[in-house]
């Protein structure tokens, strides 16, 4: 086996140890990863991993933002793979750095490796004598490749991993110094872009003379249907943008489907069909069959602050600061669009408003680059307006899942048939040869929007994510119809297809349990062969005080949802309690999570809580609206999200399995939470709502239709 085959994949792709770690003379350690901080606490988790393997204090670690000129290229920060991928690579790299330092210490102290101990970077020999990492650093070159021959610490030697330590990223965020929206550079200008009114609109005329004469305006840029401007101050840029919008004439046409019938539209379109699972045994059905269809609308990322970027053309290269989750992919797409060698584009990560998925962060970086190119060597900051964010960011795709199932004589699932319709989910930079950044659509010599793609199924796919039930069914077939026409711009949104797929599977499991006269928890346990899966279901039920066979009282009820994220990730069971009054209100959520070895317990709990809150918001409120020409959702009044006073009481039960590999957490809550809420509504009222969001109107319609 080669060295590369012994290494974690992203370390094998970036094997130079000095790309990951630098031992500094001042007693600190600089650590670089290719995974970015998007609010998930990854900076702190990685610091704990590094401190653990190097045997230095957590306070000595200095985590660097991802920089394409300096950092290892670990692809995108997505799929709840940061600790699983990046943590594994960093762990191995740090273990090898520690080994090199110990070998140097053994030579210096004339001692055997076995006689050395390390505490906070101080190496001591049993026979006497000591030396520090900082003293050894000049003698140890890290300009070498990892070998994979050094074994990281076993579970019983861990001292920092598994403990709650303070978040490294919070002080700067609390003080307002962290976010890209607050970056300032000497001589910085401010830019704004005037977008077309709709996807297919074309600029036919622009009289910009009066705008060029407005106070503070430095330059107006027009390239094809891309128009924008640069001004000395931000308020001047906003005023000029509004005037420029009034001066533009556009040609529009109807090109969008009927929003009301969007799910029928998806099922009628050409699709690439994929059989994801097939086990046909001809099981004998002794009880009635059930059928049901579940849907979700297009969903926005709805980051609280709009997307922002700073670009600066200087010294023969382009530098861009971005809150992208795919910094290297962004660099490559900017280079391709701007016809530059990749080494003449440097992309650096800076914190932005929370976003789990692909919003406008990458697009605004191209906006900034195009405007900065006309700004004669001065940095240009561009921030989208709220209307830009809602109208132009990529959405999470609308989807449909149809299910058919039947029970055997013992009340177990005998047959399972599942079909899925929806677009694929990825148009993130670096996933397609054709650049997908928004402004590239509108340039005179631009690019057609690329089709969405899915990740390989082993990585969880996109529309296929969690499509195959984790339960043990004797006869099952799952087919994905990947719809090829893409009427609305779509890309990755937290959990991708797992949100609706798990919602559908877990809602249908409840429907089958009801038909079998079985308790929903007991019914799931009966069909789960994985002991870890069974353990989280039991843990959630025990902590929530689940009572077998308990019925709702007409307004209050509780429901359960379970999934193993991507069928290879973390195990999550959620029990939700609801009160159905004027609308559905989630009052309490209990979640049990098994993500293998836990790096920072409080970090895992924070991730679980955040995922639950966002999932409740999606399930009850969120939906992108559009007519036959335009996206009509443009502001918070059009797109309500969960408010602070609507957040339920949340309790997280955390299983720590230090002997197991660590698994991601951030996306595993979405499907189980959505299903638990819908199942709780059924438990409360005896009616089934299968279309998200579960609005008052849909609950009333279900009551009136007698849907059970």
N, C-alpha and C positions, 0 to 999 in steps of 0.2 A: 504494500500500500504506500502511495506517495505521501509526502508531507501534506500536500494540499487536501488529500482525501481524509487526513486525520483531523483537519481543522474545521471549525464551524464555517458555514458557507460564506458569510460576509467577511470573515477574517481571511479565508482562502483567497477571496477576491482582492483583499487589501492587506497582504501579509507583512508589510514593513512595520515593525514594532514602533518606530518613532512616529508613525502616522497616528498612533493611538495614545502614546504616553511620553511625557517628558518629565524627568526628575530635575527640579530646579534648585539652584544653589541657596535660595532663601528658605528652604525647608518646606516648600509646597510641591505638589504634583499636578501638572497640567494633563488633563484627560480630554480626548476628542472622541466623539462617536459620530456616526452618520445619521443618528436618530434625533429628531427635533422635539423641543418642548412645545406642546400645544395645550397645556393645562392638565396633562395626565400625570405630571410629577416625574417624568422620565429622567430629567436631569438629576434629581435626588436619588432615584433608584440606581442609576448608573454610577453615581458617586459612591453609593454603598457597596456596589459590586466591586468597584476598583479598590476602595479602601480595604475591603475584606481580603482580596487576593494579594494586595501589596503589603498588608500588615502595617498600614499607617492610619492615623486618626482621620476620621471623616472630615474634620475641619481643615485638613491640609489639601483636600482635593479642590482643584479649580477646573470646573467644567466649561469648555469653550463652545460657543454656538457653532453650528455647522457652517463651514466655509469651503467652497469647492477648491480653493487653492491649498488648503491645509488638512482637511478632514478626510477620513475614510469614506468612500462612496458605498453606502448601505442601501441605496435605492430610496424608496419612499418610506415615510413613517405612516404606516397604515396596517389594517388587518389585525390589530392587537398583537403585533409581532415585535414590538420594540425590545422588551425584556427577553422574549424567547429567542430572537435573532441577535439583536445588538448586545444584549446582556451576555449571551453565550460567547459571542466573539470577544467582547471586552474582558470577560472573565479569563478566557484562555490567554489573551494577550498579556494581561496583568500577571498571571501566573508565570508566564515565561520571562517577563521583566524581573519579577522577584527572584526567579531562579538565577538569572544572569548576575543580579546584584549579590546574591548569596555566594555564588562561585567566586566573584571578585573579593568578597569579604573573607572567604576561606583562604584564598591566596595571601591576602594582606595580613591576616591574623595567624597564618600558618596552622590552620585548624581544619578538621574534617567538616564536611557539610552537616553530618549528623550531630555534631557537637554545638551547632549554632542555634540560637534562638533570636527571634525578632519581635520587638515591641515598638510600635509607632516609628518605624524606620530606623531604629537603633539595633544593630546586630551585635550580639555578645557571644563569645566563645566560652564553653564550659571551663576551660583552663585559664581564663582571664583574658582581658583585652576586649575592646569594643570599637566599632566604627559605624558611621551613619550612612544612609543612602546618599545624603547630600555630599559627603566626602568622597564616596565611591563614584558618583555620577560622572566626573570627568574621565574616569578610567573605563567606563562601561559604554560601549557604543551600541545604541539601539537601532542603528542603521543596518538592520539585518532582518531576515524574514523569520516569522514564527515557524516552528517545527512540528508542533502537535505532540511532542514527546514529553512535555511537562504536564503532570496531572494537577488540575486545580484542587482546592481543598475539598475533602469529603464533608458530608453533612454534619458529622459529630465534631468538627473543628470550627464550625462557623461561629463568629462572635458578633458581627455587625449585621449580616444578612438575617432577616427575621425580626429585627427590632424596629420600633417606630422612632425615627430620627427626624429632626426638623427639616422642612422643605427648603432647599437652597434658593428656589426661584421666587419665593413669596416676598422677601423684604423689598426687592426692587419693584415688584408689582404694586405693593401697598404704597410705596413712596411715589409712584408714577414715573419711574425712570426706566421701566422695562420695555414699554410697548413701542412698536414701530411707528404708531401714530404720533408719538412724542419725540421722534428723532429730529435733531437739528444739526445742520452742517453749516460751516461758514459760507456765506453768500448764497444760501439755499433759496431757490425759487419754488413757486407752487403751480401745479398744473391741474387742469380739468379736461375731461373728454365729453363731447356731445355724442351720445349714442343715437343710432337710428331708432325710430319709434317702435319698430318691430323686427323680427328675425330677418325677413326677406326684403326689407325696405332698401331702396337705392337712392343715394343723393343725386338730385338732378340740378340743383342750383344753390349757390352760396354767395351772398353779398356780405363780405366780412369787413368792408372798409371802415365802418363806424366802430366795429369791435376793436380793430387794430389801433384806433385812436383813443380808446378808453384809458383812464388813469391806471398806471401800473402794468399794462399789458406789454409784454416783451416780444412775443411772437405768436402768430396763429399758424397752426400746422394743418394742412389738408393733403392727404394721400388717398386717392380714390374716394371711398365713402367714410374714411377715418378722418375725423376733425377734432381738434383740441387746441388748447392754448396754454401759454405760460405767463404768469404774472408775478409781480414782486411780492404780493401779500395774498394770503388765502382768500380773504373776503373779496379782494379784487378779482381773483380767478373765478370765484363762484358767480359774481355779478356778470363778468364777461361771458362765462359759460351760458348763462340764461339768455343773454343778448345774442350769442352765437346760435343758440337753439332756435330763437325766433327768426334768425336770418337764413336758416337752412330750409330748403324745400325737398321733400322726400316723395318718392313713388312707392306706394304700398300695395300689397295684394293679400287676399285671404289665402292662408296656407296651413292653418291649424285645424285640427278636428274639433268636433263638438265636445266641449268639456263634459256635459251631462252624460254623453254616451262614450266616454273615453275607454272604458273597459271593454265594451262591445267592439270598438274600433281596434283595439289591440288584438283581440281574438280573430279579427277578420284580415289581418295583415300577413304578408309573407314572413316566414320565420325559418330559422335554422333549428331543426328538431334534434334533440339529444336525449337518448335513453340514459338516465343517470343511475337507475337501479332496476333490476329485473330478476325476480325469483317467482316463477309461476309453478305452483305445485298442484293446482286444481283442488284447493282445500274445499271441503264440504261446508256449505253455508246452511245453518239450521235456524237462523233468526233473520229478521228483516234487514234489508240493505238500507243504507243512508247515503244521501248526496248533499253536498253543500258547496257554495262558492264564496270566496273571501276576496276582498279587494283593499288596496290602499291607493290614495291619490298621489300626485306629484308632491314632494316635500322639499322645502327650502332648508338650507343650513341655518339661516336666520341668526348669524353672528350679531352680537349686540353692537359692535363697532364695524363700520364698513371696511372693505378691503383697502390696503394702503401699501405703497412701495416708494422707495427712493432710488433714483438712478443717477449715475455720474459718469460721464465720458471724460477720461483724463489719462494722460501718459500712454495714449495709443490703445486703451482698452476700456471696456464697459464694466462698471461695478454696480451691482444691484443688491439692495437690501429688501428682503421679502419674508413674509410669514407663510410661505409655501411649505407643504409637507413633502415636496419632492424637489429639493434644492438642486440636485445634480440634473434631474430631468428638466427642470426649468432652465438651467444654464444651457443645456444642449438645444432646447427649442429656441431660446433667444438667439443662440449662435446661428442656427439654421435659418431663421426668419431674417436676421440682420446680415446674413452672409459673412459671418466672421469665423475664424478658427476658434475652437472651443477654449483654447488657452488664453484667448483675449477677452473672455467673459468670465467674471468672477461673481458668483452669487453667494450671498451671506444670509443666514437666517436671523430674524429678529422676532420676538414674541408679538403676536397679534391677538385680537379677540378670539375666544375659544371657538374652534371649529374642528369637528371630527369628520373629515372628508374633504372633497375638492370643491371649494367655493371660488370666489373671485381673486384670491391672493396671487395666483400665477398670472391671471389676465392683466391685473393692474401693474404688474412688473413690466410687461411689454408696453403698456400705455406710458409708463414713466420713461422707459428706454427711448421710445419714439419721440417724446416731447423733449427729453434731455439732449437728444442728438441735435436739436435745433437751438439749444440754449447756450452754445459756445463755451463749453467747458465748465458750466456751473451745475451743481447738484439740483435735481428737480424732485420734489415730493408730490405724489399724486394720490389723492384719496377719493374713492368712489362716493357718490351720493347714495342715500338710502334707496332711491328709486332705481339706481344702477344695480345695486346689490340684488334686489328682488327680481328685477326684470331680466338680468343678464347672467347671473351666476348659474352654474350647472345644478340641476335639481336631482334629488333622488327619484328614480323612475317610478311611475305608476305601474302597478302589477295586479295580476289576477291569479288566484289559485283555485282550481276545481278539485274536489275530493269525492271519492266514492268508497265506501267501506261496508263490510258485513261482519257479523258476529257468528261464532260457532256455538255449538250446543251448550258449552260451559260458560258462555258470555265473554269469551276472549275474541280478539280481532282475528278473523279468518282470512280476510281479503282487504287489501289496501291499494287503491288506484289514485294517482295524483298527477295533475297537469298544471303547468305554470306558463303564464304569458307575461312578457315584459321585455323591455330593451335590456341589453347588456349594460354593465354599470361603470366601465372605466373609460374616461377620456382624459385622465390625468397626464401631465407631461411625461414623456419618456415611454409611453405605452404603445405608440403608433408611429410609423415613419412620417406621417403627415402631421405637421404641428397643429395643435388644437387651440392655441391661445386666441382669445376673442378678437383682438384688433387685427390679427392676420386674416380674418374673414373679409375685412373691409378695405384692406390695402389695394392699391391699383394692381399690383402684381402679388396678390395674396394667395391664400390656400383655402380650399374647401374644408368645411368642418369634418374631422375624421369620424368614422363610425366608432361607436362604443365597443369595447372588447371586455372579456372576462379574464381573470387570472386563472391559471391551471387549477383544476378541481382539488388537487392536493393542498393548495393554498386556500381553499374555501370557495373558489369560484367567485361569481358575482350574483347574477340572477339565480344561480344554482345553490348559493350558500345556504346550508342547512335544509336543502330541499328533501334530502333523504332522511326519513325519520330515524332517530337513534334507538327506537324500540325494536324488539325482536318479533317480527311478523312472519308467519309461515309463507305468505303469498303476497308479494308487493311489486308494484311497477310505478316508477316515477319518470315522467317525461317533461323536459324543459323545452318550450317553444320560444326561442330567442328571437324576438320580433326585430326585423332589420330596419324598417322605416323608423326614423327618430323624429317625431313631430316637435318635441320640445328638447332643448339642450339638457342632457343628463350626464351625470358622473357619480362618483362614489359619495355616499352618505353613510354615516355611522351604521355598521352592521350589514350594509348592502342588502342583498335579497333575504338575508336571515330574518329581518324584521317582519316581513309579511309571511315568509315561509313558516317560521315558528308560530306566528299568530294563527295561521291556518291549521297547522298540524295539531297544535295544542287545543285550539277551539274544537276541532273535530274529535280529538280524543275525549274531550268532555261530552260531546254529543253522543259518542259511542258508549261512554260510561253510563250516561243517562238512559240510553236505550237498553243497556244491559242491567239496569237497576243497581249499578255498582258505585261505590264511593270514588270520586275522582283521584284521590291520592292512592288508594288501594289498587285502582285500575292501572295506574301508571306503573306502580311497583311490580305488578304482575307481568308487565311487558318489558321490563328493564333487566337485562342480564348483567350489566356493568355494576359492580359493587359500589364504585365511587358515585355513579349516578344515583343509585338507590339511597346512598348516604345523604346526599344533599337534599333529596326530596323529603326524606325523614327529618333531617335537621330543620328545614324550613317549616314543615308541618308541626314539629314539636315546639319550636320557638313561637309560632303563631297561635298555638293552642287549638289546632285543628280538631274538630269533633266529627267523627265518621258519620256521614249521612245527614249532617246538620243542614237545615233549609233556611233560606233567607226569610225575612219578615214582610216582604213586599216593597221595602225601600232599601234595606241593608242586606248585604251579602258578601261572600268571600269566594275567591277563585284561585286556582293554581296554574302556573305555567312552568315548564321545564325545557331545557335544551343543553346539549354540550356544544359550545360555539364551534362552528365549522365541522362538528363531529370529531375534531382532533384537539380542540382547545379547552377552555375552562368549563367547568360544570356549574350550572346556575339553576336554582329552583326559586321561584318567586310566588309568594302568596299576597294577594291584594285584597283589601277590604274597601268597599264602596258604599256610598249613600246616594241613592237616586232620588233627587228632589226636583228642583227646577231644571237641573241638568245632572249629569253624572259627576260625582266628586269622589276622588280617591282619598280615603282618610288615613289608611295605614298600609305600609308595605313591609313585609319581612322577606329578606333574600338570604339564601345560603349559597356560598361561593367556594368552590374548590379550584384553585389555580396552581396546584402543586406547591413547590417551594415558594414561600412568600418572602419578598425582599423587604418591603416596608408595610406592615399591617395597616397603618393609618392611610397610606397611599392607596392600598387596595380598596379599603372601605370608602375613601373619597371617590374613587373611580366608580364603584358600585352605586353610590348615592347619586352621583351626577348622571350616570346612565339611566337610572330609574326615573329621575325627574324628567329628563328629556323624553324618555319613552312614554311617560304619562302624558306629556304635552302633545307628542305626536298622536297618541291614541285618542285623546279627547278633543283636540282643537285644530291641528294644523292641516292646511290644504292650500296648494297654489291654484289660483283661479286664472282663467284665460277665456278670450272669445276667439272668433275664427281668424283674427289677425294678430292680436297682441296679448302679452301677459298683462292681466289687469291687476294682479297683486303687486302693489307698489309701496306699501308702508305698513306700519304696525297695526293700523286700524283694519287693513285688509287681511292681515296675517297674525291673529292673536296667538300668543304663546302662554304657557302656564305662568301665573303670577306668584309672587312670594307667598301671599296668603292662601294660595291653592296647593302649596307643596305639602304632601302627606307626611305623617310621621314615618320615619324609615329606620329599620333595624337590620343590620347585616351580621350574619353568622359566618365566620371565616374559618375554613378548614386549612390548617397548615400541614403540609406533607413535605418536610425538608428532604426526604429521601427521593422525592419525585422531581422531574424536570419542572422548571417554572413555565407557566403559561400566561398568555395575555388576559387582560380583564376588561378593558374599556368598552368593548362592544357586546359582551356576552349578555348584558341585561335587557337589550332592546326587545327581542322577540318574546322571551318569557314574561316580561312585565306587561307588554301589550295583551298577550293572551290571558294573563291572570286577571287583568281589569275586565276584559270582555266576559270571561267566565264568571267573574263576581257579579256582573250585571245580570247574567242568566240566573245565578243562584239567588239574587235578590228578588227578581221580578218574574222569572220563568219565561222570559223572551230572549231570543237570540239576535244580537246585532252583529252582522258579519262584514260590514263595510266600515272602514275607518275613514274619518274620525267618528267616534261614537257621540255624535252631537245630540242635542235634545230632539231635533227633528227626526233623526234616524231612530231614536228610542221610541218616540211616539208612533212612527210609521211601523215599527216592529210590533208594537202593542196592537195597533189597529189591524195589522195583517194577520195577527194570531200566529206569527212565526215562533215556533217552539224548538 
